[in-house]
Amino acid sequence: MENLKITLIQPNIIWEDIQGNLEKYLDMISNLEPTDVIVLPEMFTTGFSMAPEKLKETTNGNSVGWMKEMAAQTDAAIVGSLIIEEEGKIYNRAVWVYPDQTIRTYDKRHLFSMGGEHNHYSRGNKKLILEFRGWRFCPLICYDLRFPVWSRNTEKYDVLIFMANWPSPRHHVWKNLLTTRAIENQSYCVGVNRIGTDGGGINYLGDSTLISPKGFGDFLGETETSRTFSISYSELHQFRENFSLLDDMDKFSILE
């Protein structure tokens, strides 16, 4: 597919209210024009909660079931992160659902220790690269944004996605790092953040965005909203051919 449409959903997440949030997203998605990919923020059903024992679900649970219904109805892939339990461990897990309702998952590697996330969630150790409609995607989660080696484009993905609950005191970092990741990886870079104030009193300023491989993009501001961006496969790959910095990258190995 030459041109791909990506829709960013920027909500004011209702604190720890799974059903209330699903109803909110249903209203927001029902009003969308046709699109190819719908991106929701980190922990989109609960907010960034450190009470996973009462909020945890499984990939066979209600929220992922809702995602499957939305993907089938919209004929679009949908991705967001949720609190998921598997084999006795709890993860901050990104779930990507295809229109045929099959799923792929990524578990957040870099847990936000300053917020106690590492005390409640198990970290992932495997990067996910997936394909959809001829494009290659790499979905990551919030704090992962600060670690460039992990997001490094060694797999020649086309779109890097960050789902986040990124708080207002470090808002300028959010905007700067998203732009940097797009430039250094020669990829489109999507960042989806929430707005409002969570149950812990932490404030969020939104500014979800899609940044071009050349570092240009519009930020959505501080309102509950959605926006659809159209991206060009030929423009991306022509830019890489003309300015082939990915061929000159240093090599890194991540040691566990």
Stockholm file with secondary structure:
# STOCKHOLM 1.0

chainA/1-256         MENLKITLIQPNIIWEDIQGNLEKYLDMISNLEPTDVIVLPEMFTTGFSMAPEKLKETTNGNSVGWMKEMAAQTDAAIVGSLIIEEEGKIYNRAVWVYPDQTIRTYDKRHLFSMGGEHNHYSRGNKKLILEFRGWRFCPLICYDLRFPVWSRNTEKYDVLIFMANWPSPRHHVWKNLLTTRAIENQSYCVGVNRIGTDGGGINYLGDSTLISPKGFGDFLGETETSRTFSISYSELHQFRENFSLLDDMDKFSILE
#=GR chainA/1-256 SS CCEEEEEEEECBCCTTCHHHHHHHHHHHHHTCCSCSEEECCTTTTTCSCSCHHHHCBCTTSHHHHHHHHHHHHHTSEEEEEEEEEETTEEEEEEEEECTTSCEEEEECSSCCGGGTGGGTCCCCCCCCCEEETTEEEEEEEGGGGGCHHHHCCTTCCSEEEEECCCBGGGHHHHHHHHHHHHHHHTSEEEEECCEEECTTSCEEECCCEEECTTSCEEECCSSSEEEEEEEEHHHHHHHHHHSCGGGGCCCCCCCC
#=GC SS_cons         CCEEEEEEEECBCCTTCHHHHHHHHHHHHHTCCSCSEEECCTTTTTCSCSCHHHHCBCTTSHHHHHHHHHHHHHTSEEEEEEEEEETTEEEEEEEEECTTSCEEEEECSSCCGGGTGGGTCCCCCCCCCEEETTEEEEEEEGGGGGCHHHHCCTTCCSEEEEECCCBGGGHHHHHHHHHHHHHHHTSEEEEECCEEECTTSCEEECCCEEECTTSCEEECCSSSEEEEEEEEHHHHHHHHHHSCGGGGCCCCCCCC
//
